Amino acid sequence: MKRFLLVGCFVLSAVLVGCSSSSSTKAPSAEAAVNDVVDAYLYGFPLVIMDMTRKQTTNVHSAGPERAPMGQFVRMRTFPTAAYRDVPGANTDTLYTMVWLDVSKEPWVLSIPDMGDRYYMMPMLDGWTNVFQSPGTRTTGEKAQKYAITGPGWTGTLPAGVTEYRSPTGLVWILGRIYCTGTQEDYAKAHALQDKLSVAPLSSYGKPYTPPPATVDANVDMKTPTVAQVQALSVNDYFSYLAKLLKTNPPAAQDAPIVARMAKIGLVPGQDFDPSQLSAFDNEAVKAVPKNGLMKMLGRVKEQQPINGWLVFGSNVGNWGTDYLLRATTAWLGPGWNLPADAVYPLSQKDPNGNDYNGADHKYVLHFDKGQFPPSKGFWSLTMYDENNFLAANPLNRYSLSQRDKFVTNPDGSVDLFLRADSPGKTKEANWLPAPKAKFGVMLRLYWPTDTPPSILDGTWKPPAIKLVQ
């Protein structure tokens, strides 16, 4: 589930303590070794976050609109409201339709019905948060399709008419989205398509399939956010967890250099973690590793240069390569990022002058010149969030504005969207995105952004600045 945390400007103090050896000549090598531990921590962070998210969202007896056991679809039936507090950064454009799979033992077959003219996407993420395939309107069209998702090293024969998508890891998250206008009539149409989506293990494909009974693990923390749970792990527990996951979620070939460095600290893919390798380091230095990792992730966010007050991440989102720090940072913000060709999510918490948005004291306007709405082939939307990145309560129960809305235009054909706590007046309410009387943030969504100018992908279109109304 896509989860953004709009990061505030705060600083955590974490100081690496030097090696306890009295020999000053050993200090540089000790510092380098601790850096290896921090880098290994960041390298494995997405995989640990993904699996922790999987455990929390699948630890139920039966499928529901928000959680479902492994191998069963979550089918969200309605858009969230301000009362929804489970996941920050919720959208009111698509109905999530998602499933977690374990393809380490055998493939699973995903069946997609004919989607007609309904925009949809079914991105498939591996355990490292890379999008390895993304069937949908943009890539594979609207006709019915069948895909066998195979795991690392699988060999075998697939049934006729089934296309193989090979996952680099045993862990797979299909994070589907189906566009919906939010009316009762359109909800019903979208639900009918959701119900036709199915998954089954290859051994049961073509036969009546009933998922086996699910068991609930009482030891799984179902309330604490997964990021907080991961950061609370001791270094030994963290690397032991990571080592277990590496057995079915192997590193990529391009990761060979950092894999070699990890071996120096007792972390070898396919083997249990050997904590004795860390005993040579100062105990306090080892304890500081998670905090130092977090500081690096915070620093990566601060490095991102805003465009007119909007943060837009780079072209390697969803296909991270060896940018392990960016991969870890986005997993910390929330796993489930799409390829930019599928969707781009500019975020804004501050105006171009660096000041927080605050609906208690100020009124704002987002101006689009005629014909300059966010250029996309799918859809665009603008969503309002409170300072904790949850949908902001308001008297209209309106949480977003999008291309499905009919706006009041200015005489020259341009459009002003009003971001404020109080109504701009009845004649302009169609353009009003209610803000809380407190700090807030907004997110643009461009699904299937255009790939020719004007385009956010090549910078020929930029989100306009949100301006303070004097």
WOFENJO-V500282 format. One record per backbone hydrogen bond with DSSP energy under -1.0 kcal/mol. NH is the residue of the N-H (numbers start at 1). CO is the residue of the C=O. E is the energy in kcal/mol with one decimal. If there is no record, write none. Layout:
<<NH & CO & E> <NH & CO & E>>
This chain:
<<10 & 8 & -1.3> <26 & 23 & -1.4> <30 & 26 & -2.2> <31 & 27 & -2.8> <32 & 28 & -2.5> <33 & 29 & -2.3> <34 & 30 & -2.4> <35 & 31 & -2.1> <36 & 32 & -1.7> <37 & 33 & -1.6> <38 & 34 & -2.4> <39 & 35 & -2.8> <40 & 36 & -2.3> <41 & 37 & -2.3> <42 & 38 & -2.4> <43 & 39 & -2.5> <44 & 40 & -2.2> <48 & 44 & -2.1> <49 & 45 & -2.7> <50 & 46 & -2.7> <51 & 47 & -2.1> <52 & 48 & -2.5> <53 & 49 & -2.6> <54 & 50 & -2.5> <55 & 51 & -2.6> <56 & 52 & -2.1> <57 & 53 & -2.4> <58 & 54 & -1.4> <60 & 58 & -2.0> <64 & 67 & -2.6> <68 & 57 & -1.7> <71 & 100 & -3.0> <72 & 69 & -1.7> <74 & 98 & -3.2> <76 & 96 & -2.4> <84 & 81 & -1.7> <89 & 389 & -3.1> <95 & 178 & -2.8> <97 & 176 & -2.4> <98 & 74 & -1.6> <99 & 174 & -1.9> <101 & 172 & -2.8> <103 & 170 & -2.9> <108 & 149 & -1.6> <109 & 200 & -3.3> <110 & 147 & -3.3> <111 & 198 & -2.8> <112 & 145 & -3.1> <115 & 142 & -3.0> <118 & 115 & -2.1> <121 & 177 & -2.0> <122 & 135 & -3.2> <124 & 133 & -3.1> <125 & 173 & -2.8> <126 & 130 & -2.6> <129 & 126 & -1.9> <131 & 318 & -3.3> <132 & 124 & -1.9> <133 & 124 & -1.0> <137 & 120 & -2.3> <140 & 136 & -2.4> <141 & 136 & -1.6> <145 & 112 & -2.2> <147 & 110 & -2.6> <148 & 163 & -2.9> <149 & 108 & -3.4> <150 & 165 & -1.9> <154 & 151 & -1.8> <162 & 159 & -1.5> <163 & 146 & -2.4> <165 & 148 & -3.0> <167 & 150 & -3.7> <170 & 248 & -2.3> <172 & 101 & -2.1> <173 & 125 & -2.3> <174 & 99 & -2.7> <175 & 123 & -2.1> <176 & 97 & -1.2> <177 & 121 & -2.7> <178 & 95 & -1.2> <179 & 119 & -2.6> <180 & 93 & -2.2> <187 & 183 & -2.8> <188 & 184 & -1.9> <189 & 185 & -1.4> <190 & 186 & -2.6> <191 & 187 & -2.9> <192 & 188 & -1.8> <193 & 189 & -1.3> <194 & 190 & -2.5> <195 & 191 & -2.4> <197 & 194 & -1.1> <198 & 111 & -1.7> <200 & 109 & -1.4> <202 & 107 & -2.8> <204 & 201 & -2.1> <205 & 202 & -1.1> <207 & 204 & -1.9> <220 & 217 & -1.7> <229 & 225 & -2.0> <230 & 226 & -2.5> <231 & 227 & -2.5> <232 & 228 & -1.1> <233 & 230 & -1.4> <238 & 234 & -2.9> <239 & 235 & -2.6> <240 & 236 & -2.2> <241 & 237 & -2.3> <242 & 238 & -2.6> <243 & 239 & -2.6> <244 & 240 & -1.8> <245 & 241 & -1.9> <246 & 242 & -2.2> <248 & 245 & -1.3> <249 & 245 & -1.2> <255 & 252 & -1.8> <256 & 253 & -1.5> <259 & 255 & -2.3> <260 & 256 & -2.1> <261 & 257 & -1.4> <262 & 258 & -2.3> <263 & 259 & -1.5> <265 & 262 & -1.5> <266 & 263 & -1.4> <267 & 262 & -2.1> <271 & 268 & -2.3> <274 & 266 & -2.4> <277 & 274 & -1.4> <278 & 275 & -1.7> <279 & 276 & -1.1> <281 & 278 & -1.8> <286 & 282 & -2.0> <287 & 283 & -2.1> <288 & 284 & -1.4> <289 & 286 & -1.6> <292 & 288 & -2.6> <293 & 289 & -2.5> <294 & 290 & -2.3> <295 & 291 & -2.3> <296 & 292 & -1.9> <297 & 293 & -1.9> <298 & 294 & -2.7> <299 & 295 & -2.4> <300 & 296 & -1.9> <301 & 297 & -1.8> <302 & 298 & -2.2> <303 & 299 & -1.5> <304 & 301 & -1.1> <307 & 310 & -3.4> <310 & 307 & -1.6> <311 & 347 & -3.2> <317 & 314 & -1.2> <319 & 316 & -1.7> <323 & 320 & -1.9> <324 & 322 & -2.1> <327 & 323 & -2.3> <328 & 324 & -2.4> <329 & 325 & -2.7> <330 & 326 & -2.6> <331 & 327 & -1.6> <332 & 328 & -2.3> <333 & 329 & -2.2> <334 & 330 & -1.6> <342 & 339 & -1.8> <343 & 339 & -2.3> <344 & 446 & -1.8> <347 & 311 & -1.9> <348 & 442 & -2.3> <351 & 355 & -2.6> <354 & 351 & -2.9> <357 & 349 & -1.7> <359 & 438 & -2.7> <362 & 358 & -1.7> <364 & 419 & -2.1> <365 & 467 & -2.2> <366 & 417 & -2.6> <368 & 415 & -2.9> <372 & 369 & -2.3> <377 & 448 & -3.4> <378 & 447 & -1.8> <381 & 445 & -1.6> <382 & 401 & -3.0> <383 & 443 & -2.5> <384 & 399 & -2.4> <385 & 441 & -2.8> <386 & 390 & -3.2> <389 & 386 & -2.4> <397 & 394 & -1.5> <401 & 382 & -2.3> <403 & 380 & -1.5> <405 & 402 & -2.0> <410 & 414 & -3.1> <413 & 410 & -2.6> <415 & 368 & -2.6> <417 & 366 & -2.7> <418 & 431 & -2.6> <419 & 364 & -2.1> <428 & 425 & -1.9> <431 & 428 & -2.0> <432 & 429 & -1.6> <433 & 418 & -3.1> <435 & 420 & -2.4> <438 & 436 & -1.9> <440 & 357 & -1.2> <441 & 385 & -2.1> <442 & 348 & -2.7> <443 & 383 & -1.9> <444 & 346 & -2.4> <445 & 381 & -2.3> <446 & 344 & -2.4> <447 & 379 & -2.8> <448 & 342 & -3.9> <450 & 375 & -1.5> <460 & 455 & -1.1> <461 & 455 & -1.7> <467 & 365 & -2.6> <469 & 363 & -3.1>>
